[in-house]
Amino acid sequence: MKNIKHSKQRDAIVAFLSERKDHPTADVIYTNIKKEFPKISLGTVYRNLSLLEELGEIKRISCGDEMEHFDYDTSPHNHFICRKCRSVTDLEMDNIDFITTLASNSFNGIIEGHKTFFYGICPKCVKKEKNSIDT
């Protein structure tokens, strides 16, 4: 890969993502980075996110809501997507890599991996629903 010039803006994006567990969208990242770098453009944020993904420093998560979310944790793990607020969070759980073997048992091709998303209602939205029913 070519030499990549150091960028304070890119460092700020990495620092922002490293402190988050909610897998923000590019717009959320842009809004927050703009506080430190008022002249940064959304295009610059997108270019840096693409570069960071290409370098393997972050993961892009496409989860069917037409928005791409970004994750600092590049290790294999599963995600939960709230069908109410569309938030994306890490799902702490036992390893389920055995599903690749299960799928391979009934498939004549070669399965190289999987991405698993769990859907439902997040604790925050459950609490909101409960509070609106109670009032």
N, C-alpha and C positions, 0 to 999 in steps of 0.2 A: 504494500500500500504506500502511496506517496506520503511525503512529509506533510504533516498537518500543522498549520500555524496555531500556536496557543491562542486561546480566546477566553477573556474574562466572562463574556456572555455565556459561552458554553459551560464554563466552570460553574456559573451561577445556576444554570439549568440542571446540571448534575447534582449540585448541592441541594437545590429545591426538591428534586425527585428523591434524593437519598433520605430526606426527612419525612417522606409521605408514604402512607400505606394505602391510600385511597385511589391510586392509579388515575391521576388527573388527565384531562384532555389537553391538547395543544393550546386551546383558548384559555384554560385555567392557568397553564404554565405561563403563557404570554402575559396575562393580566398581572400575575405576581412578579415576574421578572421585570416588567415595565416599571415597577416601583423603584427598582435599583438602576435600571437602564432606560430612562424615559424615551430615548430615541430609537429603541429597538423596534423592529417591525415583526409582524406575525410571520412573514416569509422567512426572516432570519431564524426565528424560533423553529419553524418547520424544517429548515435546512439543517440546523444543528441537531434536532431530534433524529432526522434521517441519518446523519453522520454518526451520531452516538449509537444508533441501532446497528449500522453497518460495522462499527468497531466492536460490537458485542457488549457495550457498556450499559445498555438499557434494552428493554423488550417493548415492542409495539403489540398492543392487544386489540384485536378487532373482535368484538363480541356481538355483532348483529344489531347495534343501535345506531349505525351510520356514523358513529364517532369513534375515533381511535383513541385509546387510552395508553398511557405509558407507565412502565414499571421499572424501577431501579433494580429489583431483585431478578436476576437472570437465571437463577437456579430453577430446576423443574418444580412446579407447584401448581395447584388448582385455584380457580377463582370462583367467587360467588357474584352473581349479577342480580341486583334488585329490580324486579319488574315494575316497581312503583317509581322510585327516584333515579333508576338507571345507574346507581353507584356500582363500582367494581372493587371488590376487596379480595385479599388473600383468604383462602379457606384452609385453616389449620386442620389437618386430618392425617390419618395413617396413609401410607403409600398404597396406591392402587395400580401400580405398573403391571400387575398381573392381567389387567384387562387387554393389554397388547397381546399377550399369549392367548387369552380367550378368543380374541378377534382373529388371530392367526389360525386358530384351529378350524375355522370355517371359511377361510379365504385362501384362494390359490396363489395370490400374489405375495409380495413381501411388504409387511407392515413395519414401518421404521419408527413409529412413535404415535403419540396421541396428544390432543389438547382437550381438556375436559372443563366445561363450564357448568356450574350449578346455578339454577335460577329459583327465585322465590321472592320473599319479602324480607328485607333487612331488619335488624332489631330496631333501628331508629324509626322506620316506617310502621312497624308493628306497634311501637309505643305511641306514635302519632294517632294511629287508628284507634287504639284502646282509649286514648285520652279524648278523642272526638266522640266516642260512644258514651263515655262516662259523663260528659258535660251536657 
